[in-house]
Amino acid sequence: MQNEDFVRFEQATKLYNLDFDWYCEMAYYTHSWMKEPRLVHFTIAHKEQCNYDGTDVYPAPSLSQVQKWLREVKGIEVIVEPRFSNYKRIGYDWMVYDDFSGDYSLRAPLPFSSSHEAALSAGIAATIELLEGKG
C-alpha cells in the first residue's frame, strides 16, 4: 500500500481522540526532536515508544478501514462517486450520509477531487470535524 491509502497524521490524531480502537498495521510516531511524524509498521512505532520517553504513537488506519469504522460504529456513511462530463470522468465527489438524522449532512465543495483516495480522505476529514462538533 502507498501512503495515500492511509489517513494523514492530523486525521490519525483526531481519530485517536474519537476513540478509534481498531487494529491497524501502520502507525505514526513522533518524538519531540522530529520535524515530521513517520508512518511505519505498528510494531516499529511501538518499539520506538518503548525505547524513547516522550514518543507519541497514533494508529494509522487505511482510508477504507476508517470508512468501515464510521459506518459500523458511528452510523455515518462516506460515499465517493465519480463525476462525468460528456462521458469522460472529470473527478470524484464525496458526500456524507448520517444514519441517525437520515439525511446527507455534507457534500464536497467544487472542484472535484482528482482521485478516489483524495475524495475519500476529504470526506473522512469533513466527517471527523462533524463528529468533533457533536462532542
Contacts in CASP RR format, 6 or more apart in sequence:
PFRMAT RR
TARGET T0000
AUTHOR 0000-0000-0000
METHOD contacts of the structure
MODEL  1
MQNEDFVRFEQATKLYNLDFDWYCEMAYYTHSWMKEPRLVHFTIAHKEQC
NYDGTDVYPAPSLSQVQKWLREVKGIEVIVEPRFSNYKRIGYDWMVYDDF
SGDYSLRAPLPFSSSHEAALSAGIAATIELLEGKG
1 62 0 8 1.000
3 39 0 8 1.000
4 115 0 8 1.000
4 117 0 8 1.000
4 118 0 8 1.000
4 121 0 8 1.000
5 62 0 8 1.000
5 63 0 8 1.000
5 64 0 8 1.000
5 117 0 8 1.000
6 26 0 8 1.000
6 39 0 8 1.000
6 60 0 8 1.000
6 61 0 8 1.000
6 62 0 8 1.000
6 63 0 8 1.000
7 15 0 8 1.000
7 60 0 8 1.000
7 61 0 8 1.000
7 62 0 8 1.000
7 63 0 8 1.000
7 66 0 8 1.000
7 121 0 8 1.000
7 124 0 8 1.000
8 121 0 8 1.000
8 125 0 8 1.000
9 28 0 8 1.000
9 30 0 8 1.000
9 37 0 8 1.000
9 39 0 8 1.000
9 58 0 8 1.000
9 60 0 8 1.000
11 66 0 8 1.000
11 121 0 8 1.000
11 124 0 8 1.000
11 125 0 8 1.000
11 128 0 8 1.000
12 27 0 8 1.000
12 28 0 8 1.000
12 58 0 8 1.000
12 59 0 8 1.000
12 60 0 8 1.000
12 61 0 8 1.000
13 28 0 8 1.000
13 58 0 8 1.000
14 128 0 8 1.000
14 132 0 8 1.000
15 58 0 8 1.000
15 59 0 8 1.000
15 61 0 8 1.000
15 66 0 8 1.000
15 128 0 8 1.000
16 58 0 8 1.000
16 59 0 8 1.000
17 132 0 8 1.000
18 128 0 8 1.000
18 131 0 8 1.000
18 132 0 8 1.000
20 59 0 8 1.000
20 61 0 8 1.000
20 66 0 8 1.000
20 69 0 8 1.000
22 59 0 8 1.000
22 61 0 8 1.000
22 65 0 8 1.000
22 69 0 8 1.000
23 59 0 8 1.000
24 42 0 8 1.000
24 59 0 8 1.000
24 60 0 8 1.000
24 61 0 8 1.000
24 62 0 8 1.000
24 65 0 8 1.000
25 41 0 8 1.000
25 42 0 8 1.000
26 39 0 8 1.000
26 40 0 8 1.000
26 41 0 8 1.000
26 42 0 8 1.000
26 59 0 8 1.000
26 60 0 8 1.000
26 61 0 8 1.000
26 62 0 8 1.000
27 39 0 8 1.000
27 40 0 8 1.000
27 41 0 8 1.000
27 42 0 8 1.000
27 45 0 8 1.000
27 46 0 8 1.000
27 57 0 8 1.000
27 58 0 8 1.000
27 59 0 8 1.000
27 60 0 8 1.000
28 37 0 8 1.000
28 38 0 8 1.000
28 39 0 8 1.000
28 40 0 8 1.000
28 45 0 8 1.000
28 57 0 8 1.000
28 58 0 8 1.000
28 60 0 8 1.000
29 37 0 8 1.000
29 38 0 8 1.000
29 40 0 8 1.000
29 44 0 8 1.000
29 45 0 8 1.000
29 48 0 8 1.000
29 49 0 8 1.000
29 55 0 8 1.000
29 56 0 8 1.000
29 57 0 8 1.000
29 58 0 8 1.000
30 36 0 8 1.000
30 37 0 8 1.000
30 38 0 8 1.000
30 55 0 8 1.000
30 56 0 8 1.000
31 48 0 8 1.000
31 52 0 8 1.000
31 54 0 8 1.000
31 55 0 8 1.000
32 54 0 8 1.000
37 58 0 8 1.000
38 45 0 8 1.000
39 60 0 8 1.000
42 59 0 8 1.000
45 57 0 8 1.000
46 57 0 8 1.000
48 55 0 8 1.000
48 57 0 8 1.000
49 55 0 8 1.000
49 56 0 8 1.000
49 57 0 8 1.000
61 69 0 8 1.000
63 117 0 8 1.000
63 120 0 8 1.000
63 121 0 8 1.000
63 124 0 8 1.000
64 120 0 8 1.000
66 124 0 8 1.000
67 78 0 8 1.000
67 120 0 8 1.000
67 124 0 8 1.000
70 76 0 8 1.000
70 77 0 8 1.000
70 78 0 8 1.000
70 124 0 8 1.000
70 127 0 8 1.000
71 77 0 8 1.000
71 78 0 8 1.000
74 131 0 8 1.000
75 98 0 8 1.000
75 99 0 8 1.000
75 100 0 8 1.000
76 96 0 8 1.000
76 97 0 8 1.000
76 98 0 8 1.000
76 99 0 8 1.000
76 105 0 8 1.000
76 127 0 8 1.000
76 130 0 8 1.000
76 131 0 8 1.000
77 96 0 8 1.000
77 97 0 8 1.000
77 98 0 8 1.000
77 99 0 8 1.000
78 94 0 8 1.000
78 95 0 8 1.000
78 96 0 8 1.000
78 120 0 8 1.000
78 123 0 8 1.000
78 124 0 8 1.000
78 127 0 8 1.000
79 94 0 8 1.000
79 95 0 8 1.000
79 96 0 8 1.000
79 97 0 8 1.000
80 92 0 8 1.000
80 93 0 8 1.000
80 94 0 8 1.000
80 116 0 8 1.000
80 119 0 8 1.000
80 120 0 8 1.000
80 123 0 8 1.000
81 92 0 8 1.000
81 93 0 8 1.000
81 94 0 8 1.000
81 95 0 8 1.000
82 89 0 8 1.000
82 91 0 8 1.000
82 92 0 8 1.000
82 93 0 8 1.000
82 116 0 8 1.000
83 89 0 8 1.000
83 90 0 8 1.000
83 91 0 8 1.000
83 92 0 8 1.000
83 93 0 8 1.000
83 112 0 8 1.000
84 90 0 8 1.000
90 112 0 8 1.000
91 112 0 8 1.000
91 113 0 8 1.000
91 114 0 8 1.000
91 119 0 8 1.000
92 112 0 8 1.000
92 113 0 8 1.000
92 114 0 8 1.000
92 115 0 8 1.000
92 116 0 8 1.000
92 118 0 8 1.000
92 119 0 8 1.000
93 107 0 8 1.000
93 108 0 8 1.000
93 112 0 8 1.000
93 113 0 8 1.000
93 119 0 8 1.000
94 107 0 8 1.000
94 108 0 8 1.000
94 113 0 8 1.000
94 119 0 8 1.000
94 120 0 8 1.000
94 122 0 8 1.000
94 123 0 8 1.000
94 126 0 8 1.000
95 104 0 8 1.000
95 106 0 8 1.000
95 107 0 8 1.000
95 108 0 8 1.000
96 104 0 8 1.000
96 105 0 8 1.000
96 106 0 8 1.000
96 107 0 8 1.000
96 123 0 8 1.000
96 126 0 8 1.000
96 127 0 8 1.000
96 130 0 8 1.000
97 103 0 8 1.000
97 104 0 8 1.000
97 105 0 8 1.000
98 104 0 8 1.000
98 105 0 8 1.000
105 130 0 8 1.000
106 123 0 8 1.000
106 126 0 8 1.000
106 127 0 8 1.000
106 130 0 8 1.000
108 119 0 8 1.000
108 122 0 8 1.000
108 123 0 8 1.000
112 119 0 8 1.000
113 119 0 8 1.000
113 122 0 8 1.000
END
